[in-house]
Amino acid sequence: MRFLAQSVLRRIWTMRAPDSTVLLALALAVGLGTAIGAVGFKFLVEAAKDFFFGPTPLVPSRSVWVALIPAAGGLLAGPLIAYFAHEAKGHGVPEVMEAVALKGGIIRPRVAVVKALASAICIGSGGSAGREGPIVQIGSAIGSTIGQVFRLPGERVRILVGCGAAAGISAIFNAPIAGVLFSLEVILGDFGIGAFAPVILSSVIASVFMRGVVGNAPAFSVPSYTLVSPYEIPIYMVLGVVCGVTAVIFIRSLYWTEDLFDRWSAPMWIKPAVGGIGLGLLGIYFPQVFADGYDTIQTMLAGSVVFWFAGALIFLKIIATNFTLGSGNSGGIFAPSLFMGAAAGLAVGHIANYLFPLITASPGAYALVGMGAVVAGTTHAPITAILILFEMTNDYRIILPVMVAVVFSTLVARRIFPDSIYTLKLRRKGIVLKAGRDMNVLAGAYVRDVMSTEFDTIPENARLPEILKLISESKELDFPVVDEAGDLVGSLGFQDVRQLLAGPMPSELIIAGDLVHTDVLSLGPDDSLETALSRFDPQGLDALPVVDAANQNRLVGMLRRDAVTGFYSRKLLDRRDPSGL
């Protein structure tokens, strides 16, 4: 397989195909492969459900045997995870983010197979988890494998991993736009055009394929809900606050449960079975918490669940998901988040309807809005939450309340607890991601380690012809302007001079002091590279001046953006496991 792929790649190179064309062709292959994987995964989940519960829907049963079904699923899934791919444990998205940020997008090919089997067994046996986390990891593994087979550089492999993640969300939820935003917002942390085009193509191909195979119906059938009155907006703000608090409770309790199981000295492979027993005992009395809970969500969207039970279902689903994923089983957190949001929204909707019957929509509308709000609070991805709700329901009429609730939920969740359910897992491993980079790599290094002491300067009194000569002979784009004593006055960039020349013919009497930017940001030699990177962004400069710590006017060096990114890449190579795949 690898020999064939390399032969194809050599043939493409011989034809002198542009790099962008090759990347788009591979993105198409990733989208198609992920869609085929999504079809296979859905088949495995349904087959597992039939095996464990039979072809009939889940119904309340007081039989003790019901409690043993999730345990049996844990006994089958646990060894797969423990002995074949530890990365398949839990919801899987943090592992993809880690691979993108620290490993050049390298994911072992076996992860796709193990994740599909373990998650299908988990969900099919009643595990309280969703399909989206597994299919994101499966799609990402497919993208990574294709990138590795064709021996692409790390940046290209990272993009293909993002393509797989987008295609997975697109395929499993019939949500191509949300798939793109999820990949760019959560996985890659990059909205640049270089990643945007292939990710879009992959997501579209996956969606078209799935629609051809399983149809174009939305994930949920929603009654006609809309904003009844402007006076509802404050109520939706309150709902956003409730959903933000719910999201934080879910995040904190899930990792508390995971810590509890991690501290237990039992073999890793048996822990999902023990968690399955706890879930099964809960499911004897409340079977609504089994599996992804889509049937119950549909009931809540119709407003057919009473107030007290809707409130109880929030915490019952949290407990059920903690038993499932906290014990080390495999599945996603989107579906449980949607479930909790629908329950929280329905409970708030019942209260709003009781207090303000003339100005509020039916409780089901609040359930719909709550779904997006809890997803946003859990993932800290508000744009994805808004779009995925719109695409899953194919209903735009309730979008304004959704936007309000999502914003408040995200703000409240971040205020109470800064990490999302994804980034918390990474932070606990010492990885702090920002825009797809691990800030800990840069926080431990200093400007003095990377800055250049050889740089071009422009004298403050240099006239325009001299400025033009200096710029034309230099490879730099941004220049420090210094006075006669060599102290920093400000900065002058190529774009500044270009704009000057684009107007009427400037006077040759103009000097650098007339054009200089005196508000330029500077760095000290002892500043961390994390601080340096944050100062590059506001002004979009390619280089920043470094001044002496004692005399902050004395210019001692220049720090270039590409030097920081190069240092980051070298550090990642040093940290990467040399064992290969």
C-alpha positions as CSV (number, residue, x, y, z in Angstrom):
1,M,0.0,0.0,0.0
2,R,2.7,2.5,1.0
3,F,4.8,1.5,-2.2
4,L,1.7,2.2,-4.3
5,A,1.0,5.5,-2.7
6,Q,4.6,6.6,-3.1
7,S,4.5,5.6,-6.7
8,V,1.4,7.7,-7.3
9,L,3.0,10.6,-5.5
10,R,6.2,10.4,-7.6
11,R,3.9,10.3,-10.7
12,I,2.2,13.5,-9.6
13,W,5.5,15.2,-8.9
14,T,6.7,14.2,-12.4
15,M,3.6,15.9,-13.8
16,R,4.7,19.0,-11.8
17,A,1.3,19.3,-10.1
18,P,1.2,22.3,-7.7
19,D,1.4,21.5,-4.0
20,S,-2.0,22.9,-3.4
21,T,-3.5,20.6,-6.1
22,V,-1.9,17.6,-4.4
23,L,-3.2,18.7,-1.0
24,L,-6.8,19.2,-2.4
25,A,-6.7,15.8,-4.0
26,L,-5.7,14.1,-0.8
27,A,-8.3,16.1,1.1
28,L,-10.9,14.7,-1.2
29,A,-9.6,11.2,-0.5
30,V,-9.7,11.9,3.3
31,G,-13.3,13.1,3.1
32,L,-14.4,10.1,1.1
33,G,-12.5,7.7,3.3
34,T,-14.0,9.3,6.5
35,A,-17.5,9.1,5.1
36,I,-17.1,5.4,4.3
37,G,-15.7,5.0,7.8
38,A,-18.7,6.8,9.2
39,V,-21.1,4.5,7.4
40,G,-19.2,1.5,8.7
41,F,-19.1,2.9,12.2
42,K,-22.9,3.5,12.2
43,F,-23.4,-0.1,11.0
44,L,-21.2,-1.3,13.9
45,V,-23.2,0.7,16.4
46,E,-26.5,-0.6,15.2
47,A,-25.2,-4.2,15.1
48,A,-23.9,-3.9,18.6
49,K,-27.3,-2.5,19.8
50,D,-29.1,-5.5,18.2
51,F,-26.6,-7.9,19.8
52,F,-26.9,-6.5,23.3
53,F,-30.5,-5.3,23.5
54,G,-32.2,-6.9,20.5
55,P,-34.0,-5.1,17.7
56,T,-36.6,-3.4,19.9
57,P,-36.0,0.1,21.4
58,L,-34.8,0.4,25.0
59,V,-37.8,0.1,27.5
60,P,-37.9,0.4,31.3
61,S,-37.0,-2.9,32.9
62,R,-36.4,-3.7,36.5
63,S,-34.5,-6.8,35.7
64,V,-31.0,-7.0,37.2
65,W,-29.8,-8.4,33.9
66,V,-30.1,-4.9,32.4
67,A,-27.3,-3.7,34.7
68,L,-25.0,-6.3,33.3
69,I,-25.3,-5.3,29.7
70,P,-23.1,-2.2,29.9
71,A,-20.7,-4.2,32.0
72,A,-20.5,-6.8,29.3
73,G,-19.8,-4.1,26.8
74,G,-17.0,-2.8,29.0
75,L,-15.4,-6.2,29.3
76,L,-15.2,-6.3,25.5
77,A,-14.1,-2.7,24.9
78,G,-11.7,-2.5,27.8
79,P,-9.1,-5.0,26.5
80,L,-9.2,-3.4,23.0
81,I,-8.3,0.0,24.5
82,A,-5.8,-1.3,27.0
83,Y,-3.8,-3.6,24.7
84,F,-4.1,-2.1,21.3
85,A,-4.5,1.7,21.4
86,H,-4.6,3.7,24.6
87,E,-5.5,6.7,22.5
88,A,-9.0,5.3,22.1
89,K,-9.8,5.8,25.7
90,G,-12.4,8.5,26.5
91,H,-13.8,10.9,23.9
92,G,-10.7,11.1,21.7
93,V,-10.7,14.7,20.6
94,P,-7.9,15.9,23.0
95,E,-5.7,13.1,21.6
96,V,-6.2,14.5,18.1
97,M,-5.4,18.0,19.3
98,E,-2.3,16.8,21.0
99,A,-1.2,15.0,17.8
100,V,-1.7,18.2,15.8
101,A,0.1,20.5,18.2
102,L,3.0,18.2,19.3
103,K,3.4,15.3,16.9
104,G,3.1,16.9,13.4
105,G,-0.3,15.3,13.0
106,I,1.0,11.7,13.5
107,I,-1.7,9.3,14.6
108,R,-1.2,5.6,14.6
109,P,-3.4,3.9,11.9
110,R,-4.6,1.3,14.3
111,V,-6.4,4.0,16.3
112,A,-9.1,4.2,13.7
113,V,-9.9,0.5,13.9
114,V,-9.7,0.3,17.7
115,K,-11.7,3.4,18.2
116,A,-14.5,2.2,15.9
117,L,-14.8,-1.2,17.5
118,A,-14.5,0.0,21.1
119,S,-16.9,2.9,20.7
120,A,-19.4,0.8,18.8
121,I,-19.4,-1.8,21.6
122,C,-19.7,1.0,24.2
123,I,-22.6,2.8,22.6
124,G,-24.3,-0.4,21.5
125,S,-24.2,-1.9,25.0
126,G,-25.8,1.3,26.4
127,G,-22.7,3.4,27.2
128,S,-23.7,7.0,27.8
129,A,-21.6,8.5,24.9
130,G,-22.0,9.9,21.4
131,R,-20.7,9.0,18.0
132,E,-19.0,12.3,17.1
133,G,-15.9,11.9,19.2
134,P,-15.1,8.5,17.8
135,I,-15.7,9.6,14.2
136,V,-13.6,12.7,14.6
137,Q,-10.7,10.5,15.9
138,I,-11.4,7.9,13.1
139,G,-11.4,10.6,10.4
140,S,-8.3,12.2,11.9
141,A,-6.5,8.9,11.9
142,I,-7.5,8.4,8.3
143,G,-6.2,11.8,7.3
144,S,-2.9,11.3,9.3
145,T,-2.4,7.8,7.7
146,I,-2.8,9.2,4.2
147,G,-0.4,12.0,5.0
148,Q,2.2,9.5,6.4
149,V,1.8,7.1,3.5
150,F,2.5,9.9,1.0
151,R,5.4,11.2,3.2
152,L,4.0,14.7,3.4
153,P,5.7,17.3,5.7
154,G,4.3,17.9,9.1
155,E,2.2,21.0,8.3
156,R,0.4,19.1,5.4
157,V,-0.3,16.1,7.7
158,R,-1.8,18.4,10.3
159,I,-4.1,19.9,7.6
160,L,-5.2,16.4,6.5
161,V,-5.9,15.5,10.2
162,G,-8.1,18.6,10.3
163,C,-9.8,17.4,7.1
164,G,-10.6,14.1,8.7
165,A,-12.1,15.8,11.8
166,A,-14.3,18.1,9.6
167,A,-15.4,15.2,7.5
168,G,-16.3,13.2,10.6
169,I,-18.6,15.9,12.0
170,S,-20.0,16.5,8.6
171,A,-20.8,12.8,8.0
172,I,-22.2,11.9,11.5
173,F,-24.3,15.0,12.0
174,N,-25.1,15.9,8.3
175,A,-23.5,19.2,9.2
176,P,-20.8,20.2,6.7
177,I,-20.5,23.9,7.8
178,A,-20.2,22.9,11.4
179,G,-17.6,20.3,10.5
180,V,-15.4,22.9,8.9
181,L,-15.7,25.3,11.9
182,F,-15.1,22.5,14.4
183,S,-11.9,21.5,12.7
184,L,-10.6,25.1,12.4
185,E,-11.8,26.3,15.8
186,V,-11.0,23.3,17.9
187,I,-8.6,21.0,16.2
188,L,-6.3,23.2,14.1
189,G,-6.7,26.6,15.7
190,D,-6.0,28.0,12.3
191,F,-8.4,29.9,10.0
192,G,-5.8,30.6,7.3
193,I,-6.6,30.0,3.6
194,G,-4.0,27.2,3.4
195,A,-6.1,25.0,5.8
196,F,-9.5,26.4,4.9
197,A,-9.8,25.2,1.3
198,P,-8.9,21.5,1.9
199,V,-11.0,21.3,5.1
200,I,-14.0,22.6,3.2
201,L,-13.5,20.2,0.4
202,S,-13.2,17.2,2.7
203,S,-16.3,18.2,4.7
204,V,-18.4,18.7,1.6
205,I,-17.4,15.4,0.0
206,A,-18.2,13.6,3.3
207,S,-21.6,15.2,3.5
208,V,-22.5,14.5,-0.2
209,F,-21.5,10.9,0.2
210,M,-23.5,10.4,3.4
211,R,-26.6,12.1,1.9
212,G,-26.4,9.8,-1.0
213,V,-26.2,6.7,1.2
214,V,-28.4,7.5,4.2
215,G,-30.5,10.5,2.9
216,N,-30.7,14.2,3.7
217,A,-32.9,14.2,6.8
218,P,-31.8,16.3,9.8
219,A,-30.7,14.5,12.9
220,F,-33.8,15.8,14.8
221,S,-37.3,16.6,13.7
222,V,-38.1,19.9,15.4
223,P,-41.5,21.6,15.7
224,S,-41.9,25.2,14.4
225,Y,-40.2,27.2,17.1
226,T,-39.5,31.0,16.9
227,L,-38.9,34.0,19.1
228,V,-42.4,34.9,20.4
229,S,-41.5,38.2,22.0
230,P,-38.4,40.4,22.5
231,Y,-39.0,40.1,26.2
232,E,-37.9,36.4,25.9
233,I,-34.3,37.5,25.3
234,P,-33.5,38.0,29.0
235,I,-34.9,34.5,29.7
236,Y,-32.6,33.0,27.1
237,M,-29.8,34.9,28.8
238,V,-30.7,33.2,32.0
239,L,-30.8,29.9,30.2
240,G,-27.3,30.5,28.9
241,V,-26.1,31.0,32.5
242,V,-27.8,27.8,33.6
243,C,-26.2,25.9,30.7
244,G,-22.8,27.4,31.4
245,V,-23.0,26.2,35.0
246,T,-24.2,22.8,33.8
247,A,-21.3,22.5,31.4
248,V,-18.8,23.2,34.1
249,I,-20.4,20.7,36.5
250,F,-20.1,18.1,33.7
251,I,-16.5,18.9,32.9
252,R,-15.3,18.9,36.5
253,S,-17.3,15.8,37.5
254,L,-16.1,13.8,34.5
255,Y,-12.5,14.4,35.3
256,W,-13.1,13.8,39.0
257,T,-14.5,10.4,38.1
258,E,-11.6,9.7,35.7
259,D,-9.1,10.5,38.5
260,L,-11.0,8.2,40.8
261,F,-10.7,5.3,38.4
262,D,-7.0,6.2,37.6
263,R,-6.1,6.0,41.2
264,W,-7.6,2.5,41.4
265,S,-4.9,0.0,41.0
266,A,-7.0,-2.5,39.1
267,P,-6.0,-3.5,35.5
268,M,-7.0,-0.9,33.0
269,W,-9.0,-3.3,30.9
270,I,-11.5,-4.1,33.7
271,K,-12.3,-0.6,34.7
272,P,-14.9,0.1,31.9
273,A,-16.8,-3.0,33.0
274,V,-17.0,-1.6,36.6
275,G,-18.2,1.7,35.2
276,G,-20.7,-0.3,33.2
277,I,-22.1,-1.8,36.3
278,G,-22.7,1.6,37.8
279,L,-24.4,2.8,34.6
280,G,-26.5,-0.4,34.4
281,L,-27.8,0.0,37.9
282,L,-28.8,3.6,37.0
283,G,-30.4,2.4,33.7
284,I,-32.6,-0.1,35.5
285,Y,-34.7,2.8,36.7
286,F,-33.8,5.4,34.1
287,P,-33.2,3.8,30.7
288,Q,-33.3,7.2,29.1
289,V,-29.6,7.7,30.1
290,F,-28.5,4.7,28.0
291,A,-26.5,5.3,24.8
292,D,-26.6,8.7,23.0
293,G,-30.2,9.4,24.2
294,Y,-31.4,10.8,20.8
295,D,-34.9,9.3,21.3
296,T,-35.2,11.1,24.6
297,I,-33.9,14.3,23.2
298,Q,-36.5,14.1,20.5
299,T,-39.2,13.7,23.2
300,M,-37.8,16.7,25.1
301,L,-37.8,18.9,21.9
302,A,-41.5,18.2,21.6
303,G,-42.0,19.4,25.2
304,S,-43.3,16.0,26.4
305,V,-41.2,15.6,29.5
306,V,-42.5,17.1,32.8
307,F,-40.5,19.8,34.7
308,W,-39.2,17.7,37.6
309,F,-38.0,14.8,35.4
310,A,-36.3,17.2,32.9
311,G,-34.4,18.7,35.8
312,A,-33.5,15.2,37.1
313,L,-32.3,14.1,33.7
314,I,-29.6,16.7,33.7
315,F,-27.8,15.1,36.6
316,L,-28.7,11.5,35.7
317,K,-27.0,12.0,32.3
318,I,-24.0,13.6,33.9
319,I,-23.6,10.6,36.3
320,A,-24.2,8.1,33.5
321,T,-21.6,9.7,31.2
322,N,-19.1,9.9,34.1
323,F,-19.5,6.1,34.7
324,T,-19.0,5.5,31.0
325,L,-16.1,7.8,30.0
326,G,-14.6,8.3,33.4
327,S,-14.0,4.6,33.7
328,G,-12.0,4.6,30.5
329,N,-14.6,3.4,28.0
330,S,-14.7,5.0,24.5
331,G,-17.2,7.5,23.1
332,G,-18.0,11.2,22.4
333,I,-19.2,14.0,24.6
334,F,-21.3,15.9,22.0
335,A,-24.4,13.7,22.4
336,P,-24.4,13.8,26.2
337,S,-23.9,17.5,26.0
338,L,-26.9,17.8,23.7
339,F,-29.0,15.7,26.1
340,M,-28.1,17.8,29.1
341,G,-28.8,21.0,27.2
342,A,-32.2,19.8,26.1
343,A,-33.0,18.8,29.7
344,A,-31.8,22.1,31.2
345,G,-33.6,24.1,28.5
346,L,-36.8,22.2,29.0
347,A,-36.7,22.8,32.7
348,V,-36.1,26.5,32.3
349,G,-38.8,26.6,29.6
350,H,-41.4,25.0,31.9
351,I,-40.6,27.7,34.5
352,A,-40.7,30.5,31.9
353,N,-44.0,29.2,30.6
354,Y,-45.5,29.1,34.1
355,L,-44.4,32.6,35.0
356,F,-44.8,34.4,31.7
357,P,-47.3,32.3,29.6
358,L,-48.2,35.2,27.2
359,I,-44.6,36.1,26.0
360,T,-42.8,32.8,25.9
361,A,-42.5,30.0,23.4
362,S,-43.3,26.5,24.4
363,P,-40.8,24.6,26.6
364,G,-39.6,22.6,23.7
365,A,-38.1,25.8,22.1
366,Y,-36.0,26.3,25.2
367,A,-34.9,22.6,25.0
368,L,-33.6,23.3,21.5
369,V,-31.7,26.4,22.5
370,G,-30.3,24.6,25.6
371,M,-28.7,22.0,23.4
372,G,-26.5,24.4,21.6
373,A,-25.7,26.3,24.9
374,V,-24.4,23.3,26.8
375,V,-22.3,22.2,23.8
376,A,-20.8,25.7,23.6
377,G,-20.1,25.8,27.4
378,T,-18.5,22.3,27.3
379,T,-16.3,22.7,24.2
380,H,-15.7,26.5,24.3
381,A,-16.5,26.5,20.6
382,P,-19.5,28.9,20.3
383,I,-19.4,29.2,16.5
384,T,-19.5,25.4,16.1
385,A,-22.3,25.1,18.6
386,I,-24.5,27.6,16.8
387,L,-23.9,26.1,13.3
388,I,-24.2,22.4,14.4
389,L,-27.6,23.1,16.0
390,F,-28.8,24.9,12.9
391,E,-27.6,22.1,10.6
392,M,-28.9,19.3,12.9
393,T,-32.4,20.7,13.0
394,N,-32.5,22.5,9.6
395,D,-34.4,25.3,11.3
396,Y,-33.1,28.9,11.2
397,R,-36.1,30.5,13.0
398,I,-34.8,30.1,16.5
399,I,-31.2,31.1,15.7
400,L,-31.3,34.5,17.6
401,P,-32.1,32.9,21.0
402,V,-29.5,30.3,20.2
403,M,-26.9,32.9,19.7
404,V,-27.7,34.8,22.9
405,A,-27.8,31.6,25.0
406,V,-24.5,30.3,23.4
407,V,-22.7,33.5,24.1
408,F,-23.8,33.7,27.8
409,S,-23.1,30.0,28.3
410,T,-19.6,30.3,26.9
411,L,-18.8,33.4,28.9
412,V,-20.1,31.9,32.2
413,A,-18.3,28.6,31.6
414,R,-15.0,30.3,30.9
415,R,-15.4,32.6,33.8
416,I,-16.0,29.8,36.3
417,F,-13.5,27.4,34.8
418,P,-11.1,28.5,32.0
419,D,-10.6,25.1,30.3
420,S,-12.9,23.3,28.0
421,I,-13.6,19.6,28.2
422,Y,-10.9,19.1,25.6
423,T,-8.2,21.5,26.8
424,L,-8.5,20.3,30.5
425,K,-7.3,16.9,29.6
426,L,-4.3,18.3,27.8
427,R,-3.5,20.8,30.6
428,R,-3.5,17.9,33.1
429,K,-0.7,16.5,31.0
430,G,1.3,19.8,31.0
431,I,0.1,20.9,27.6
432,V,-1.4,24.4,27.2
433,L,-2.6,24.9,23.7
434,K,-3.3,28.3,22.0
435,A,-4.0,28.5,18.3
436,G,-2.8,24.9,17.9
437,R,0.5,25.4,19.7
438,D,1.6,24.2,23.1
439,M,2.4,27.4,25.0
440,N,4.5,25.5,27.6
441,V,7.1,24.9,24.9
442,L,7.5,28.6,24.5
443,A,7.0,29.6,28.2
444,G,10.2,27.8,29.2
445,A,12.4,29.7,26.6
446,Y,13.5,33.3,26.5
447,V,13.9,36.0,23.9
448,R,17.7,36.0,24.5
449,D,17.9,32.4,23.3
450,V,16.4,33.2,19.9
451,M,17.0,36.9,19.1
452,S,19.4,38.1,16.5
453,T,22.2,40.5,17.3
454,E,22.8,41.2,13.6
455,F,20.1,43.4,12.1
456,D,19.7,46.5,9.9
457,T,18.7,49.8,11.4
458,I,17.5,53.1,9.9
459,P,19.0,56.3,11.3
460,E,16.4,58.8,12.6
461,N,17.7,61.6,10.4
462,A,18.0,59.4,7.2
463,R,16.4,61.1,4.2
464,L,14.0,59.3,1.8
465,P,16.5,58.3,-0.8
466,E,18.8,56.8,1.9
467,I,15.8,55.0,3.4
468,L,14.8,53.5,0.0
469,K,18.4,52.3,-0.5
470,L,18.6,50.7,2.9
471,I,15.3,48.9,2.4
472,S,16.1,47.7,-1.2
473,E,19.4,46.2,0.0
474,S,17.9,44.4,3.0
475,K,15.9,41.2,3.3
476,E,13.9,42.6,6.2
477,L,10.4,44.1,6.1
478,D,10.4,45.9,9.5
479,F,13.3,48.1,10.7
480,P,14.1,49.7,14.0
481,V,14.8,53.5,13.8
482,V,17.6,54.7,16.1
483,D,18.9,58.1,17.1
484,E,22.6,59.2,17.0
485,A,23.3,57.4,20.3
486,G,21.9,54.1,18.9
487,D,18.8,54.2,21.1
488,L,15.5,53.0,19.8
489,V,13.1,55.7,18.6
490,G,10.5,53.5,16.9
491,S,10.0,51.3,13.9
492,L,9.5,51.8,10.1
493,G,8.2,49.1,7.8
494,F,8.4,48.5,4.1
495,Q,4.6,49.0,3.9
496,D,4.9,52.5,5.3
497,V,7.3,53.6,2.6
498,R,5.2,51.8,-0.1
499,Q,2.1,53.7,1.0
500,L,4.1,57.0,0.9
501,L,5.3,56.3,-2.7
502,A,1.8,55.3,-3.8
503,G,0.6,58.9,-3.3
504,P,1.9,62.2,-4.8
505,M,5.6,62.4,-5.3
506,P,7.0,62.8,-1.8
507,S,9.7,65.3,-1.0
508,E,13.3,64.1,-0.7
509,L,13.5,66.2,2.4
510,I,11.4,63.7,4.3
511,I,13.4,61.9,7.0
512,A,12.8,58.6,8.9
513,G,11.8,60.6,12.0
514,D,8.8,61.9,10.0
515,L,7.6,58.4,9.3
516,V,8.5,56.5,12.4
517,H,6.0,54.6,14.6
518,T,6.8,55.6,18.1
519,D,4.2,53.3,19.7
520,V,6.0,50.1,18.7
521,L,6.0,47.2,21.1
522,S,9.3,46.0,22.3
523,L,10.7,43.0,24.2
524,G,13.3,42.4,26.9
525,P,15.9,39.6,26.7
526,D,14.3,37.9,29.7
527,D,10.8,37.8,28.3
528,S,9.5,34.4,27.5
529,L,8.8,33.4,23.9
530,E,5.1,32.9,24.9
531,T,5.0,36.7,25.7
532,A,6.8,37.4,22.5
533,L,4.4,35.5,20.4
534,S,1.4,37.3,22.0
535,R,3.0,40.7,21.1
536,F,3.5,39.8,17.5
537,D,-0.2,39.4,16.8
538,P,-1.7,42.9,17.6
539,Q,0.4,44.7,15.0
540,G,1.1,41.8,12.6
541,L,4.8,42.5,12.5
542,D,7.5,40.1,11.3
543,A,10.1,41.3,13.8
544,L,10.1,43.1,17.1
545,P,13.0,45.1,18.7
546,V,14.7,43.8,21.9
547,V,15.8,46.4,24.3
548,D,18.2,46.2,27.3
549,A,16.4,45.3,30.6
550,A,18.2,48.2,32.5
551,N,18.0,50.8,29.7
552,Q,14.8,50.3,27.8
553,N,15.9,52.7,25.0
554,R,19.1,50.7,24.2
555,L,18.5,48.4,21.3
556,V,20.3,45.0,21.8
557,G,18.6,42.8,19.2
558,M,15.7,41.8,17.0
559,L,13.3,38.9,17.4
560,R,11.8,37.6,14.2
561,R,8.6,35.7,14.1
562,D,10.0,32.9,12.0
563,A,12.7,32.4,14.5
564,V,10.1,31.8,17.2
565,T,8.1,29.3,15.1
566,G,11.4,27.6,14.0
567,F,12.4,27.2,17.7
568,Y,9.0,25.8,18.5
569,S,9.2,23.2,15.7
570,R,12.7,22.1,16.8
571,K,11.5,21.6,20.3
572,L,8.6,19.5,19.2
573,L,11.0,17.3,17.2
574,D,13.1,16.9,20.3
575,R,10.1,15.8,22.3
576,R,8.6,13.5,19.7
577,D,8.8,9.8,20.2
578,P,11.4,8.5,17.7
579,S,9.8,5.1,17.5
580,G,7.8,6.1,14.5
581,L,4.2,4.9,14.0
